[in-house]
Amino acid sequence: MIFDYETLKIIWWVFVGVLLIGFAVTDGFDMGVGALLLVLARTDEERRVMLNAVGPTWEGNQTWLITAVGAAFAAWPLVYATAFSGFYGVMILLLFALFLRPVGFDYRSKVLDPRWRATWDWGLTVGGAVPAFIFGVAFGNLLQGMPFQFDDTLRVTYTGTFRGLLNSFALLCGVVSLAMMIMHGAFYLQTRTEGLVVLRAEKAARIAALALVATFALAGWWVASAIEGYRIVAMPPTDAAIAPLAKTVDRATGAWLDNYSRFEWMWLAPAAGLAGPLVASALAWLGFVRLAFRASAAAVAGVVLTAGLSMFPFILPSSSQPNASLTAWDAVSSHATLQIMFWVVVFFLPLIVVYTAWVYRVLRGKVSVKSVRENEHQMY
């Protein structure tokens, strides 16, 4: 089967979106648990309970992020190069925060010294909270457009600053992302732990769920009423190889809602983002913790999908040169590259899904203080 160029462009937008949602749903609760480590746990054993709740799967969950970055490099090389240039300072901060996670998991419980463990507890908290916040800040800046431009030879020039990334709307989106992952992590803890940790996780999940609904709704209102969105006014046929500067782009307040006007089914995404946390909280209160976690996962997917559907076909809008904005139509690799990589994804993505499902099934069950004591040297 050989797809035409236009179809492949859409397929790869879907592929990258699926990978990002997979990362948010799986590694999202890992980061949420990390962010809650010093909040919910009162003793060293309770912290070990929380760490071992995600211990068997956290490394595998990061596969989604690595695969998404690799897919972006293969499918959208211009996006990859431009984004890493613009977000360079943020990327360094993100990487250093992520570095704390594997080292913290592996070495935190190797030494009995309380100061040693307390240091790594802070490291694991930072490694969970900071990336969750930064991902939201990044999406907040994408919705506003990044200050970059191309010359006639498509050399990119970025004119923004690190401080400029920390604007009010981007910080709000950071809070949305952090609340979302904390909520997701708290619901996950209810399915995997016992005792006092569960009771505290229930309260944290309700608070984070309400915070997510409030901030997500506020961000949506801000996008509709005060943020200038982007729309393509004219461009060459989408089934051709298109240079990024060959199109005309207009900016207007509320333009990010254009897709929802054309395709009403897209409203399911923000509906899931708003209703999912409330449904999850209700299910957890009724004792259906596994269903609550699934509702939380649906909310996470809804929030991420809302941003993606709002921006389509834009991937990396430019605030300083709107016509240079990178889209799913003009930022892609060649037809042959997309075709070859399509079959690579078709082969490997199901393997990742099947393996991940198998790991979760084999390593299911609850972690308790008793199990930590009985496996002192085998657990994190």
N, C-alpha and C positions, 0 to 999 in steps of 0.2 A: 504494500500500500504506500503510495507516494502522495503526500498532501501538497496542495498549492501553497505559495509563500504566505498569503494572507491568513490562511487557516493555521499554519504553523506559528505565525506571530501570536495569534490568540491562544493557541495551545500552550505556548511557553509562558504567556502571562498567567494562565491558569496553573501551570506547573509550579512556578515560583510562588504564587499565592498559596497553593496547597502546602508547600514546604514551610512557608512562614507561619501559616495557621498551625501546622503540625508542631512547629517549634514552640509557639505561644501556648498551645494546649498541654504539651508534655513538659518541656523545660520550664514553662511558666509556673507550674506548681512547685518545682524544685526551688526556683528563685523565691517564690512566696514563702516556702518553709524556711529558707535561709533568712529572709527578712524578718521573720517572726521568731527566730531562734532565741534572742535575748528578751523577747516580750512574753512568750508563753511559758518557757521553761524556767523553773526556779532553782533546780539542782542540776548537778553534773549528769546524773543518771537520766533526768528528763530531757536534757539536751541530747544525750546519746540516743534516746528513744526517737526524737525528731529526726536526727541525722540518719539513723538506720531505717526510718520510714521511707526515705528517698534514696538511701545508699545503694541498693541493688540496681537502680535504673537511671540515676542522674547522668552518668557518662553516656549511656546510649541515647538519652533524650537530646543531648547536644548534637547528635548526628544530624538532626533536622536543620539546625542553624548552619552547620558546616556544609551540608548539601545545598542549602538555599544560596549561600554565598558562592559556591562552585557553579551552581546553575546560572546565577546572575552573571558570573564571569564568562560563561560559555555563550549564553543567549544575548546578554546585553553588555558587551564590552565597553561601550561608551558610558553607560550608566555606572558601571563598576569603577572606571577610571575617574569620572567626574565626581562621583559621590565620595570616594576615598580621598580625593584632593580637598573637597570642601569640608568634609567631616573629620579631617585628619586628627585634630586635637581631641575631638570627642571619641574617635576610634581608639586612640592611645589610652585615654581614661577608661574606656570600656574594656579593653584588653587587660589592663592592669587589674581591674576589678574582677574580671573573670579568672585571672591567674590565681587569685586567692582561693578559689573553690576547690580545684583538685588537690592543691597542697594542703589546704585545711582539712579536707576529708581524710586524706591519707596519713597526716601526721598529728592531727589534733589529739587523738587518744593514745598516742604512742608513749607519751610521758605523763606521769602522774602529777607533776607540779601544777597546782591550781592556776598559777600565773601563766604558764605555757598554754593551758587549755583556754583560759579566759582571752588570751591574745588571739588565738585562732577562732574563738567564738565570734569576736568582733570582726575578724577577717571574713568569716563565712557570712555574717550579716551584711557586711559591705558588699561582698560578692553576690549576694542575692538582691539587695535593694537598689544598688547603684545601676547595674545593667537594666533592671526593670524600669527604672526612671528614665534612663538615657534612651531606651527604645521609644518611649513615648515622646520625649523631646524631639527625637529625629523625625517622627511622623508629623509632629506639630510644625516643624520647619518645612517639611515637604508640602504640606497643605498651603503654606504661605508662599512657597517658591524659594529657591536658593539663588543667591547672587553670583551667578556665573555667566560667562558668555564665550562664544567661539569666534575665532577669526576666520578668514577665508580658507585656511588650511585645516580647520577644525581643531586647532590648538585651543585648549580651554584655559580661561583665566578666571580665578575665583577671587572675588573682591570682599568677601565677608570676613567677620572676625569671630573668635570663640565667644566673646561676650554677646555678639549679636544673635547667636543661636539661643541664648537664654532670655528670650523675650517672653512676655506675659502669656501669650497663647500657647507657646511651646512648653512652658512650665506647667500650664494646666493639663496639657496632653501627657506630660510626664507623671502628673498625679493620677490621671486616669489609668495609665499603664501600671503604676505601682499599686494602686488600689485593686485593679483587676487581678494581678498576680498574687497579691496577699490574700484576696478572697479565695482564689483558686487553690492556693496552698493550704489555707485553713480548712476548706472542704475536704481536701485530700487527706489531711491529718485525721479527720473524723473517720475515714475509712480504714486507716492503717495503724492507729494507736489506741491505747486504752488509758483509763484513769484520769488524773487531773488534767493532763495535756488535752484530752478530748473536750472537757468542759470549757477550758479556756479557748480552745480552737472554735467552739461553737459561737462564743461571744465575739471573737475576732472576725469570724466569717460574716456575721450579721452586720457588724460595723463597717467592714470593708465593702460588703455588698451595697449598703446604703450610700457609702461614699462613691462607689463606682457609678451607681445610677445617677446621683446628683451631678457629678463632674462630667460624665458622658453627655448628659442632657444639656449642661451648660456649654460644653464644647460644641455640640450640635447647633445650639442657638447661635453661638458665636460665628460658626462657619456660615450659617444661613444669612446672618444679618450684618456681619462686619468684615468677614474675610473675603478678599477678592479671589475668586476661583478662575480657572483657565478653560477656554474652549477653543477648538480649532475652527477657524473661519474658512480656510482654503488650504488644500494640499494636493499633491499628486495622488494617483490611484494607490490604494493600500496594498495591492498585490505586487507592487514594484519595489525595487531597491531605492529607498528615499534618503536623501541627505537631510540632516536635521534642520538646516536653514531653508529648506525648500517649501516650508509651510508658513501660513499666517496664523498667529495666535492672538486672541483677544482676552482681556481680563475684565471681569465684572463681579460685583458683589452677588453672592448666591449662585454663581456659575457651577459650583461643585454639586448642586442639586439637579443639574440638567438630566443626568442619567436616570434619576428617580422619576422624573416627569415622563420620560420615554418608556421606561420599563418598570411598571408598578410592583412587580415581584421583588425588586431589589429592596423594598421597604422591609422585607423579612429580616435583613441583616441588622439594621438598627433596632428593630423590634426585639430580636433575640438579645441584643446587647442591653436593652433596658429591662425586658421582662425576665431574662434568664437569672440574674442575681436574686430577684424577688421570689421566683419559683424555687430556686435552689434553697433559699433560706426557709421557705415554707416546708419543703420536703425534709430538710434536715430537722426542723422542729417536730415533724411528725414521726421521725425515726428512720426515714428512708435515705440513709446517708449515701449509698451508692448512686441512687437516682439523683440526689442533690449534687453530687460531684459531676455527673453527666450534664445536668442543667448548667452547672458552672462552666463546663467545657464548651457548651453551646453558646453561652454568653461571651466567652473569650473569643470564640470563632466569629461571633456576630460583630464584636467591636473591631477586630482586625479587618474583616470583610467589608465593614462599612467604609473604612478609610480607602480600601482598594477600589471598591465600586464607585465611590465618589470621584476618585481621581481618574479612572479609566477614560481614555487610553494613556493619560499622562503617567509617567513613572518618576521623572525628576524635572519639575517645572522650574523655569528660570525667571526670577523676579527682575533681573537687570536687562535681560534680552529675551522677552517672551517667545519670540520665534525660534530661539535656540533650545526651548524646552524639549526634553527627550521623552518620547512616547513609545508605546508598544509597536508602532508602525515604522519608526525611523531609527531606533537605537539598537536594532537587532543585528545579529551576525548574518552571514550569507545563508541562502536557501539550503545549500548542501550541509552546512554546519548544523543548522536547526534540525534537518532531517536525520542526520546521523545521531545527534545527541538525543533526539526524540526516542529512538529505539534503545539507547542506553538507559534512559529514564524508565521506559516501559518495562525493561528487564529488572532493573535494580530497585525501583521504588516499591513494587510489591514485596520484594524480599525484605526490605526494611520494615514494612508494615507487618508482615507475617512474623518476623523475628521479634519485633517489639511486642506484639500481642502475646507471643509464646513466653517471653521473659516475664511479662506482667502476670501471666497465668501461673507460671511455675513459682514465682517469688511472691505470690499473694499471701495474705494473712496479716495479722496484727502484730505490732511490736510493742512490748511492754517493758517496764522496769525489771520484771522478773526474767524475761528472756535476755535482757542486756547483762544481768548479773550472771546468768548461767552460761553465757558465751562471751565472757569478759575479753578474751584475747582474739576472738574471731569476728567481732563486730567493730564498726567505727566508734 
